[in-house]
């Protein structure tokens, strides 16, 4: 089994999407159109998804660190890992998408309309980055390390 989404992959996804987004929006704005403002709902949804992923992964982390007061369904833990990995990649891609737009807007600050787009695009990129971070943390919190050689024996597998 793999070790999940690595930071290097998440950064690579973000960079590739940012480059693609920047090129696409630079081509689009050549005709005189402006980069659209990101919807406020998109920013809210990205932030809510980040909070949801972290909240869903926290009980798994608590359980793995010895708080066995509440039982943990292994299927829920597995689903949480998959959710966290999807969030890491989705957040990276969305952050790249908004960062590419932001680069195009910052490159054309001579247009007064672009000055009002810097803050919304920055907030959208930050919310997407928060989703990526929550995903990376969530999968880390759900990680179960393989047993070491100095463990007591097969009884450890029954826990």
Buried (B, 14 or more C-beta within 10 A) or exposed (E): EEEBBEEEBBBEBBBEBBBBBBEBBBEBBEEEEBBEBBEEEBBEEBBEBBEBBBEBBBBBBBBBEEEEEEEBEEEEBEBBBEBBBBBBBBBBBBBBBBBBBBBBBBEBEEEEEBEEBEEBBBBBBBBBBBBBBBBBBBBBBBEEEEEEEEEEEEEEEEE
